[in-house]
Amino acid sequence: MPHRLETAKARAVGTRQTLRALEKGIAEIVFVAQDAEERVTRPVVELARRRGVPCVPVATMNELGKHCNINVGAAAAAILRAELPHRATASG
Protein backbone atom coordinates (compact mmCIF):
# COMPACT_ATOMS: atom_id res chain seq x y z
CA MET A 1 0.00 0.00 0.00
CA PRO A 2 2.88 2.50 0.47
CA HIS A 3 3.15 2.54 -3.34
CA ARG A 4 0.06 4.81 -3.27
CA LEU A 5 2.35 7.57 -1.99
CA GLU A 6 4.22 7.61 -5.31
CA THR A 7 1.15 8.67 -7.26
CA ALA A 8 -0.72 10.63 -4.59
CA LYS A 9 -1.79 14.09 -5.74
CA ALA A 10 -1.10 15.50 -2.28
CA ARG A 11 1.04 14.11 0.50
CA ALA A 12 2.83 15.09 3.67
CA VAL A 13 6.38 13.83 4.14
CA GLY A 14 8.09 13.77 7.50
CA THR A 15 6.86 13.74 11.06
CA ARG A 16 6.10 17.47 11.32
CA GLN A 17 4.15 17.67 8.07
CA THR A 18 2.27 14.48 8.91
CA LEU A 19 1.33 15.79 12.36
CA ARG A 20 0.12 19.07 10.83
CA ALA A 21 -2.01 17.19 8.31
CA LEU A 22 -3.54 15.10 11.09
CA GLU A 23 -4.24 18.20 13.18
CA LYS A 24 -5.94 19.91 10.21
CA GLY A 25 -8.01 16.80 9.50
CA ILE A 26 -6.71 16.38 5.95
CA ALA A 27 -4.72 13.14 6.36
CA GLU A 28 -6.48 10.23 4.67
CA ILE A 29 -3.96 7.52 5.56
CA VAL A 30 -0.66 7.60 7.48
CA PHE A 31 2.48 5.53 6.94
CA VAL A 32 5.07 5.03 9.70
CA ALA A 33 8.55 3.52 9.35
CA GLN A 34 9.07 0.68 11.80
CA ASP A 35 12.81 1.35 12.18
CA ALA A 36 12.29 5.01 13.16
CA GLU A 37 12.72 5.97 16.79
CA GLU A 38 9.53 5.47 18.75
CA ARG A 39 9.85 8.90 20.38
CA VAL A 40 9.58 10.38 16.88
CA THR A 41 6.71 8.27 15.57
CA ARG A 42 4.63 7.84 18.73
CA PRO A 43 2.91 11.27 18.45
CA VAL A 44 1.93 10.49 14.85
CA VAL A 45 0.56 7.05 15.69
CA GLU A 46 -1.36 8.32 18.72
CA LEU A 47 -2.91 11.27 16.87
CA ALA A 48 -3.84 9.08 13.91
CA ARG A 49 -5.55 6.65 16.30
CA ARG A 50 -7.47 9.48 18.02
CA ARG A 51 -8.55 10.92 14.66
CA GLY A 52 -9.55 7.53 13.26
CA VAL A 53 -6.98 7.69 10.46
CA PRO A 54 -5.55 4.32 9.33
CA CYS A 55 -1.86 3.92 10.19
CA VAL A 56 0.13 1.57 7.95
CA PRO A 57 3.55 0.25 9.02
CA VAL A 58 6.42 0.37 6.52
CA ALA A 59 9.55 -1.70 7.15
CA THR A 60 12.21 1.01 6.93
CA MET A 61 12.65 4.75 6.73
CA ASN A 62 14.56 4.33 3.46
CA GLU A 63 11.67 2.38 1.93
CA LEU A 64 9.18 5.03 3.02
CA GLY A 65 11.43 7.76 1.61
CA LYS A 66 11.59 5.97 -1.75
CA HIS A 67 7.81 5.71 -1.88
CA CYS A 68 7.69 9.49 -1.26
CA ASN A 69 10.11 10.08 -4.15
CA ILE A 70 12.84 11.52 -1.90
CA ASN A 71 16.47 10.45 -1.61
CA VAL A 72 16.50 10.22 2.17
CA GLY A 73 14.54 8.24 4.72
CA ALA A 74 11.27 9.40 6.23
CA ALA A 75 9.87 8.41 9.62
CA ALA A 76 6.28 9.22 8.64
CA ALA A 77 4.19 10.28 5.66
CA ALA A 78 0.54 10.73 4.80
CA ILE A 79 -1.70 10.83 1.78
CA LEU A 80 -3.88 13.91 1.98
CA ARG A 81 -7.55 14.19 1.14
CA ALA A 82 -8.43 15.63 -2.24
CA GLU A 83 -10.89 18.02 -0.61
CA LEU A 84 -10.43 19.95 2.59
CA PRO A 85 -12.88 19.13 5.36
CA HIS A 86 -15.89 21.44 5.48
CA ARG A 87 -15.88 23.84 8.37
CA ALA A 88 -19.01 25.22 9.92
CA THR A 89 -19.21 28.95 9.60
CA ALA A 90 -21.35 31.32 11.54
CA SER A 91 -23.44 33.60 9.42
CA GLY A 92 -24.48 36.81 10.89
C-alpha positions as CSV (number, residue, x, y, z in Angstrom):
1,M,0.0,0.0,0.0
2,P,2.9,2.5,0.5
3,H,3.1,2.5,-3.3
4,R,0.1,4.8,-3.3
5,L,2.4,7.6,-2.0
6,E,4.2,7.6,-5.3
7,T,1.1,8.7,-7.3
8,A,-0.7,10.6,-4.6
9,K,-1.8,14.1,-5.7
10,A,-1.1,15.5,-2.3
11,R,1.0,14.1,0.5
12,A,2.8,15.1,3.7
13,V,6.4,13.8,4.1
14,G,8.1,13.8,7.5
15,T,6.9,13.7,11.1
16,R,6.1,17.5,11.3
17,Q,4.2,17.7,8.1
18,T,2.3,14.5,8.9
19,L,1.3,15.8,12.4
20,R,0.1,19.1,10.8
21,A,-2.0,17.2,8.3
22,L,-3.5,15.1,11.1
23,E,-4.2,18.2,13.2
24,K,-5.9,19.9,10.2
25,G,-8.0,16.8,9.5
26,I,-6.7,16.4,6.0
27,A,-4.7,13.1,6.4
28,E,-6.5,10.2,4.7
29,I,-4.0,7.5,5.6
30,V,-0.7,7.6,7.5
31,F,2.5,5.5,6.9
32,V,5.1,5.0,9.7
33,A,8.6,3.5,9.3
34,Q,9.1,0.7,11.8
35,D,12.8,1.4,12.2
36,A,12.3,5.0,13.2
37,E,12.7,6.0,16.8
38,E,9.5,5.5,18.7
39,R,9.9,8.9,20.4
40,V,9.6,10.4,16.9
41,T,6.7,8.3,15.6
42,R,4.6,7.8,18.7
43,P,2.9,11.3,18.4
44,V,1.9,10.5,14.8
45,V,0.6,7.0,15.7
46,E,-1.4,8.3,18.7
47,L,-2.9,11.3,16.9
48,A,-3.8,9.1,13.9
49,R,-5.5,6.7,16.3
50,R,-7.5,9.5,18.0
51,R,-8.5,10.9,14.7
52,G,-9.5,7.5,13.3
53,V,-7.0,7.7,10.5
54,P,-5.5,4.3,9.3
55,C,-1.9,3.9,10.2
56,V,0.1,1.6,7.9
57,P,3.6,0.3,9.0
58,V,6.4,0.4,6.5
59,A,9.6,-1.7,7.1
60,T,12.2,1.0,6.9
61,M,12.7,4.8,6.7
62,N,14.6,4.3,3.5
63,E,11.7,2.4,1.9
64,L,9.2,5.0,3.0
65,G,11.4,7.8,1.6
66,K,11.6,6.0,-1.7
67,H,7.8,5.7,-1.9
68,C,7.7,9.5,-1.3
69,N,10.1,10.1,-4.1
70,I,12.8,11.5,-1.9
71,N,16.5,10.4,-1.6
72,V,16.5,10.2,2.2
73,G,14.5,8.2,4.7
74,A,11.3,9.4,6.2
75,A,9.9,8.4,9.6
76,A,6.3,9.2,8.6
77,A,4.2,10.3,5.7
78,A,0.5,10.7,4.8
79,I,-1.7,10.8,1.8
80,L,-3.9,13.9,2.0
81,R,-7.6,14.2,1.1
82,A,-8.4,15.6,-2.2
83,E,-10.9,18.0,-0.6
84,L,-10.4,19.9,2.6
85,P,-12.9,19.1,5.4
86,H,-15.9,21.4,5.5
87,R,-15.9,23.8,8.4
88,A,-19.0,25.2,9.9
89,T,-19.2,28.9,9.6
90,A,-21.3,31.3,11.5
91,S,-23.4,33.6,9.4
92,G,-24.5,36.8,10.9
